[in-house]
């Protein structure tokens, strides 16, 4: 938005609401913006927590798969060489 567009919007607000209601309108608008920002920050934090949790679960699962693969390979080698399990 350019400066002239903002000035036009402010002028329209002044005409529609009158000079005495603009401070209250601005306060309400500011509170609304702050609430939206707070909610946005909370959502970002929740996403970060969940992402971290999921990364740990994936790493744990990967480690289990590697361990099980090593056991399978060991048992396969034993089977190929005639060793009992």
Secondary structure as the mmCIF struct_conf table of DSSP 4:
data_model
#
loop_
_struct_conf.conf_type_id
_struct_conf.id
_struct_conf.beg_label_comp_id
_struct_conf.beg_label_asym_id
_struct_conf.beg_label_seq_id
_struct_conf.end_label_comp_id
_struct_conf.end_label_asym_id
_struct_conf.end_label_seq_id
HELX_RH_AL_P HELX_RH_AL_P1 UNK A 3 UNK A 17
HELX_RH_AL_P HELX_RH_AL_P2 UNK A 19 UNK A 80
TURN_TY1_P TURN_TY1_P1 UNK A 81 UNK A 82
#
